[in-house]
Amino acid sequence: MSGIVVNNVTKNFGDTCALDGVSLTFEPERIYGLLGRNGAGKSTLLNIITNRIFADSGQVTIDGMPARENDEALRKVYLMSEKNYYPESMRIREVFQWTGEFYPEFDMEYALLLAEKFGLNVKKKARELSTGYASIFKVIVALSVNTPYVLLDEPVLGLDANHRDLFYRVLIEKYSEHPSTIVISTHLIEEVSAVIDGIIIIKNGRILKDQSREELLSQGYTVSGSTAAVDRYIQGRNVLGSSVLGGLKSVYIMERCDRTSVPDGLEISPLDLQSLFIQLTNS
């Protein structure tokens, strides 16, 4: 079976259950958002897929091959994580060269082009980079390895607004020209919303939602208006949560909207991913 398939994976760290029977599939040539609050289990899942840690139970397969201690399967996947695994004394251009030794499809010309776009000095040593430029250098490597599966764990950590915008534009350009499976693990929901196709929301080590963006957001809506009018309207409905700003109350409802039943004075609008995420993951 093509794709990365995670089947009933559980991982505990002492008394803490990081992943609790997680099952999901990252299908070929799609962009996923792996969304969750800090500590939800996102990084643990990505580290298990890439054998940086091992699950207590369950299995991961990559294009039908068991991933555990299987070089043939693992060479199909590249994980960009917050941790830097390259020697701190190595210059960035040397990092690019050595990456090409391990990933034969690494595109040095493309990596240098991206370094120029992002303003990354490839003569600098890894330890000399700011937090933002350390993320940029790791993003460039991830986008240049040309593996079928690229996992990005908090890729925009420390990036300013201009560099974050450039990252998303480069990502879409790369995907359009050379489709692959890209998984973006992040808690910055609003920014990534327009980029991703598949959405996986994880909370306390369990999968809450695993759907396409369009399918998920079409399942609910937001109703806004005066508090009294909104409170009357939502009686008996599947309410996720609400927010109040001044005299305006907004309620997030998880069911299809029958617009013919909406009284005058109330405004109906689509769910946005960030609001949905906040409501679903609030304790």
C-alpha positions in Angstrom: 0.0 0.0 0.0 1.4 3.4 -0.9 1.7 6.1 1.7 2.8 6.2 5.3 0.5 4.1 7.3 0.4 4.4 11.1 -1.4 1.5 12.7 -2.5 1.5 16.3 0.7 3.1 17.6 1.2 3.7 21.3 4.1 5.4 23.1 4.5 6.1 26.8 7.2 8.1 28.5 7.1 6.9 32.1 3.6 7.8 33.3 2.9 10.0 30.4 1.0 8.6 27.4 2.3 10.5 24.4 0.4 8.5 21.7 -2.6 6.4 22.5 -3.5 3.9 19.8 -2.9 6.3 16.9 -3.9 5.2 13.4 -3.8 7.3 10.3 -2.5 7.4 6.7 -0.4 10.1 4.9 -1.3 9.5 1.3 1.1 10.1 -1.6 1.4 13.6 -3.1 -0.7 15.6 -0.6 0.1 18.4 1.8 -1.0 17.7 5.4 -1.3 19.8 8.5 -0.5 17.8 11.6 -2.1 20.2 14.1 -2.0 20.2 17.9 -1.2 22.2 20.9 2.3 21.9 22.5 2.7 18.5 24.0 -0.1 16.9 21.9 2.1 14.2 20.5 3.0 15.7 17.1 6.8 15.4 17.4 6.6 12.0 19.0 4.6 10.7 16.0 7.0 12.1 13.5 10.0 10.7 15.4 8.4 7.2 15.5 7.8 7.3 11.7 11.4 8.1 11.1 12.8 5.6 13.8 14.3 8.3 16.0 12.3 6.7 18.8 10.4 3.4 18.8 6.8 2.8 19.6 5.8 0.6 22.5 3.2 -1.1 20.3 1.7 -0.8 16.8 3.4 -0.5 13.4 4.4 2.1 10.7 4.7 1.1 7.1 6.1 3.2 4.3 4.9 2.3 0.8 4.0 -1.1 2.3 7.3 -1.8 3.9 7.7 -1.9 7.7 9.6 1.3 8.7 11.3 -0.1 11.8 15.0 -0.4 11.2 14.4 -0.7 7.5 16.8 1.5 5.5 15.0 0.9 2.2 11.8 2.3 3.7 13.4 5.1 5.7 15.3 6.6 2.8 11.9 7.6 1.3 11.3 10.0 4.2 13.1 13.1 5.4 12.3 14.7 8.8 13.1 18.3 9.6 13.0 18.7 13.3 13.8 21.4 15.9 17.0 19.6 16.8 20.0 20.1 14.6 21.8 16.8 13.9 24.7 18.3 11.9 28.0 19.2 13.6 27.7 22.8 14.9 31.2 23.6 13.5 30.1 22.6 9.9 29.6 25.4 7.4 26.2 25.4 5.7 27.6 24.7 2.2 29.3 21.6 3.7 26.0 20.5 5.2 24.4 20.7 1.8 27.3 18.6 0.3 27.1 15.9 3.0 23.3 15.7 2.7 23.9 14.8 -0.9 26.0 11.9 0.2 23.0 10.4 2.2 20.2 11.5 -0.2 21.3 11.0 -3.8 18.4 13.1 -5.1 19.5 16.2 -3.2 19.6 19.2 -5.5 22.6 21.4 -4.6 21.7 24.0 -7.3 18.2 24.4 -5.8 19.5 24.6 -2.3 21.9 27.4 -3.2 19.1 29.2 -5.0 16.9 29.0 -1.9 19.8 30.2 0.3 20.1 33.2 -2.0 16.3 33.9 -1.8 16.2 33.7 2.0 19.5 35.6 2.5 21.3 32.7 4.1 25.1 32.9 4.1 26.3 29.4 3.2 29.8 30.2 4.5 28.5 30.5 8.0 28.8 27.7 10.5 25.7 26.1 11.9 26.4 27.4 15.4 26.6 31.0 14.1 23.0 31.0 12.9 20.2 32.8 14.7 17.1 30.8 15.6 15.3 32.0 12.5 18.2 31.3 10.1 18.7 27.9 11.7 15.1 27.1 10.8 15.7 28.5 7.3 18.8 26.3 6.7 16.9 23.2 7.8 13.9 24.1 5.6 16.2 24.5 2.6 17.7 21.0 3.2 14.2 19.5 3.6 12.9 21.1 0.4 16.1 20.0 -1.6 16.3 16.3 -0.6 13.6 15.2 -3.1 12.3 12.3 -1.0 8.7 11.1 -1.6 7.8 12.1 2.0 8.9 15.3 3.7 8.0 15.9 7.4 8.4 19.4 8.7 8.2 19.8 12.5 7.6 23.5 13.4 9.3 24.7 10.2 8.7 28.4 10.7 10.1 28.6 14.3 11.8 31.9 14.7 11.1 33.2 11.2 9.9 36.8 10.7 6.7 37.5 8.8 8.6 38.0 5.5 10.4 34.8 5.7 7.3 32.9 6.7 5.5 34.2 3.7 8.4 33.3 1.4 8.5 29.8 2.9 4.9 29.1 2.1 5.3 30.5 -1.4 8.4 28.3 -2.1 6.6 25.3 -0.6 3.7 25.6 -3.0 6.0 26.2 -6.0 8.1 23.2 -5.1 5.0 21.0 -4.6 3.5 22.2 -7.9 6.6 21.3 -9.9 7.6 18.2 -8.0 4.6 16.7 -6.0 5.4 14.8 -2.9 3.8 14.1 0.5 4.5 17.1 2.8 3.4 17.0 6.5 3.6 20.3 8.3 3.5 19.9 12.1 2.6 23.2 13.6 0.4 25.0 16.1 0.3 28.2 13.9 -3.1 27.3 12.4 -4.1 30.5 10.7 -0.9 30.7 8.6 -0.9 27.2 7.4 -4.7 26.9 6.7 -4.5 28.0 3.0 -1.6 25.7 2.2 -2.8 22.3 3.5 -5.2 19.8 2.0 -5.4 17.1 4.6 -6.0 18.0 8.3 -5.1 15.8 11.2 -5.8 17.3 14.7 -4.2 15.5 17.6 -5.0 16.1 21.3 -3.4 14.4 24.3 -2.0 11.6 22.0 -5.3 10.8 20.3 -6.5 11.8 16.8 -9.5 14.1 17.0 -10.0 14.7 13.3 -8.5 13.2 10.1 -10.2 14.7 7.1 -9.7 17.0 4.1 -9.7 20.7 4.9 -12.8 21.2 2.7 -14.7 18.3 4.2 -13.9 19.3 7.8 -14.8 23.0 7.4 -18.0 22.2 5.5 -19.4 20.3 8.6 -20.1 23.4 10.6 -20.6 27.1 10.6 -20.4 30.2 12.8 -23.4 32.3 13.8 -23.0 35.8 15.1 -25.3 38.5 16.5 -26.6 39.9 19.7 -26.2 37.6 22.7 -29.9 37.1 23.3 -30.7 36.3 19.6 -27.7 33.9 19.3 -28.6 32.1 22.6 -32.2 31.6 21.3 -31.0 30.2 18.0 -28.5 27.7 19.4 -30.9 25.9 21.6 -30.7 22.1 20.8 -27.8 22.6 18.4 -24.3 21.0 18.5 -22.3 23.9 19.9 -18.5 23.6 20.0 -17.9 26.9 21.8 -18.4 30.6 21.7 -16.6 34.0 21.9 -17.9 37.4 22.9 -16.5 40.7 21.7 -18.3 43.8 22.9 -22.0 43.2 22.3 -21.4 40.6 19.6 -21.5 36.9 20.3 -20.2 34.3 18.0 -21.0 30.6 18.4 -19.3 27.7 16.5 -21.7 25.0 15.6 -20.7 21.5 14.3 -23.6 20.6 12.0 -24.9 21.5 8.6 -26.6 24.9 8.3 -30.2 25.2 7.2 -30.1 28.9 6.2 -33.9 29.0 5.9 -34.2 28.6 9.6 -31.8 31.5 10.5 -33.7 34.5 11.9 -33.1 38.0 10.6 -30.4 39.8 12.6 -28.1 36.8 12.8 -25.1 36.4 10.5 -24.0 33.0 9.2 -20.4 32.5 8.1 -18.1 29.5 7.4 -16.0 28.0 10.1 -12.4 29.1 9.9 -9.8 26.5 10.7 -8.2 28.3 13.6 -11.5 28.9 15.4 -12.4 25.2 14.9 -9.0 24.1 16.2 -9.2 26.2 19.3 -12.7 25.0 20.1 -11.8 21.3 19.5 -8.6 21.4 21.5 -9.7 23.6 24.5 -9.6 21.5 27.7 
